Amino acid sequence: MEILEGFLREYGYIVLFVGTFLEGETMVLIAGYLAKTGVLDVNMVILASFSGTYFGDQLYFFIGRRWGHLLINRAKSESWQRRTARVMELLAKYDTWFILGFRFVYGVRNVTPFALGATSIPSLRFMVLNAIAAIVWATTFAYGGYLFGHAMEAFLEKIKAYQIYFFGGLGLVLISIWIYRRFLRKTADPA
């Protein structure tokens, strides 16, 4: 455990940056929890998460700006076409609010910056809205993990009193399954 904790203290923010560059909600929640336990610093978790998601989405936006139309037209994946169409529909309907909130919309999170790059949205406008959205997202998930850490610790404290019963019951179930497979199934299945 000390080796893992040392690794996380040394490289946790880099891992978090890379993970949020690619996707990352779960990683930010876990990092927030690790900040609660003292392994990481919550402000650095927010900074690494913000940086990763912001620069990742900026890169995808500029790829979309440069090659978006070509790649969207050549995409053979029906799922990719459907999600891109959904992004365009939401953008037409909600414009600024969609750009600010797409990170929180399941199913369009990854394709949105790319698809937005293929639109006529000015790059500077996307950069500003992306920065606002990235800081809200990073703060929300980091503190979500941090607060969840409080709830998890309280839950684990309560569970300690019942762990002997839980593990005893689990042991009985596993032994019962083993007995059934080892002895009783053989008598039921004459081969």
C-alpha positions in Angstrom: 0.0 0.0 0.0 2.9 2.4 0.8 4.3 1.8 -2.7 1.0 2.7 -4.4 0.6 5.8 -2.1 4.1 6.9 -3.0 3.5 6.4 -6.7 0.2 8.4 -6.5 2.0 11.2 -4.5 4.7 11.3 -7.1 2.8 10.8 -10.4 -0.9 11.1 -9.5 -1.4 14.6 -11.0 0.3 13.5 -14.2 -1.9 10.4 -14.4 -4.9 12.6 -13.7 -3.9 15.1 -16.4 -3.6 12.3 -19.0 -6.8 10.6 -17.9 -8.8 13.8 -18.1 -7.2 14.6 -21.4 -8.9 11.5 -22.7 -12.1 11.3 -20.6 -11.9 11.1 -16.8 -14.9 11.6 -14.6 -14.2 8.5 -12.6 -10.6 9.4 -12.3 -11.4 12.8 -10.9 -13.9 11.3 -8.4 -11.2 8.9 -7.2 -8.6 11.7 -7.1 -11.0 13.8 -5.0 -11.4 10.9 -2.6 -7.6 10.5 -2.4 -7.4 14.2 -1.6 -9.8 13.6 1.3 -7.5 10.9 2.6 -4.4 13.2 2.3 -2.7 11.4 -0.6 -3.3 14.2 -3.0 -4.2 17.9 -2.6 -7.7 18.9 -3.7 -6.6 22.1 -5.3 -4.0 20.3 -7.4 -6.6 17.7 -8.3 -8.8 20.5 -9.7 -5.9 22.1 -11.5 -4.7 18.8 -13.1 -8.3 17.9 -14.0 -9.1 21.3 -15.4 -5.9 21.3 -17.5 -6.4 17.8 -18.9 -10.0 18.3 -19.9 -9.4 21.8 -21.2 -6.4 21.0 -23.4 -7.9 17.7 -24.6 -11.1 19.4 -25.7 -9.1 22.2 -27.3 -7.1 19.6 -29.3 -10.3 17.8 -30.4 -11.9 21.1 -31.3 -8.9 22.1 -33.6 -8.8 18.6 -35.1 -12.5 19.1 -35.9 -11.8 22.5 -37.3 -9.2 21.2 -39.6 -10.5 17.8 -40.7 -14.0 17.6 -39.1 -16.1 17.7 -42.2 -13.9 15.3 -44.0 -13.9 12.8 -41.2 -17.6 13.1 -40.4 -18.5 12.5 -44.0 -16.2 9.5 -44.2 -17.3 8.0 -40.8 -18.7 4.5 -41.3 -19.9 4.1 -37.8 -23.6 4.7 -37.4 -23.1 5.5 -33.7 -20.6 8.2 -34.6 -22.9 9.7 -37.2 -25.9 9.6 -34.7 -23.9 11.2 -31.9 -22.5 13.9 -34.2 -26.1 14.7 -35.4 -27.2 14.8 -31.8 -24.5 17.3 -31.0 -25.5 19.5 -33.9 -29.1 19.3 -32.8 -28.3 20.3 -29.2 -26.0 23.1 -30.4 -28.7 24.6 -32.6 -31.2 24.5 -29.9 -29.2 25.5 -26.8 -26.0 27.1 -28.2 -23.9 28.6 -25.4 -25.6 26.4 -22.7 -24.8 23.3 -24.6 -21.1 24.3 -24.9 -21.0 25.0 -21.2 -22.7 21.7 -20.2 -21.7 19.1 -22.8 -19.2 17.5 -20.3 -22.2 16.5 -18.2 -24.3 15.0 -21.1 -23.7 11.2 -21.3 -23.2 9.9 -24.9 -22.0 13.0 -26.5 -19.1 14.0 -24.2 -16.3 12.6 -26.4 -17.6 13.6 -29.8 -18.7 17.1 -28.9 -15.5 19.2 -29.1 -14.6 17.5 -32.4 -18.1 18.2 -33.9 -18.0 21.8 -32.5 -14.8 22.3 -34.4 -16.5 21.4 -37.6 -19.1 24.2 -37.1 -18.7 27.9 -37.6 -18.2 28.7 -33.9 -15.4 31.1 -33.5 -12.3 29.5 -31.9 -11.9 32.2 -29.3 -15.6 31.8 -28.2 -15.1 28.1 -27.8 -11.8 28.6 -25.9 -13.5 30.9 -23.3 -16.6 28.8 -22.9 -14.5 25.7 -22.7 -12.4 27.2 -19.9 -15.5 28.1 -17.9 -17.0 24.6 -18.4 -13.7 22.9 -17.6 -13.3 24.6 -14.3 -16.9 23.9 -13.3 -16.5 20.3 -14.3 -13.2 19.8 -12.6 -14.3 21.4 -9.4 -17.6 19.5 -9.3 -16.1 16.1 -9.7 -13.1 16.8 -7.5 -15.2 18.0 -4.6 -17.8 15.2 -5.4 -15.0 12.7 -4.8 -13.8 14.6 -1.7 -17.3 14.7 -0.2 -18.0 11.1 -1.2 -14.8 10.3 0.7 -16.5 11.6 3.9 -19.6 9.6 3.2 -17.5 6.5 2.4 -15.5 6.8 5.6 -18.6 7.1 7.7 -20.1 4.1 5.9 -17.0 2.0 6.5 -16.9 3.0 10.2 -20.5 1.6 10.5 -19.7 -1.5 8.5 -16.7 -2.4 10.8 -19.2 -3.5 13.5 -20.9 -5.9 11.1 -17.9 -7.1 9.1 -17.6 -10.4 11.0 -21.2 -11.2 10.1 -20.7 -10.2 6.5 -17.5 -12.2 6.0 -18.9 -15.2 8.0 -22.0 -15.2 5.7 -19.9 -14.8 2.6 -17.8 -17.7 3.8 -20.9 -19.9 4.3 -22.2 -19.1 0.8 -18.8 -19.9 -0.8 -18.5 -23.2 1.2 -22.0 -24.1 0.2 -21.3 -23.5 -3.5 -18.1 -25.5 -3.2 -19.9 -28.4 -1.5 -22.7 -28.3 -4.1 -20.2 -28.4 -7.0 -17.9 -30.9 -5.4 -20.4 -33.5 -4.1 -24.0 -32.8 -4.8 -23.7 -32.0 -8.5 -22.0 -35.3 -9.1 -24.9 -37.3 -7.7 -27.4 -35.2 -9.8 -25.4 -35.6 -13.0 -24.7 -39.3 -13.5 -22.2 -39.3 -16.3 
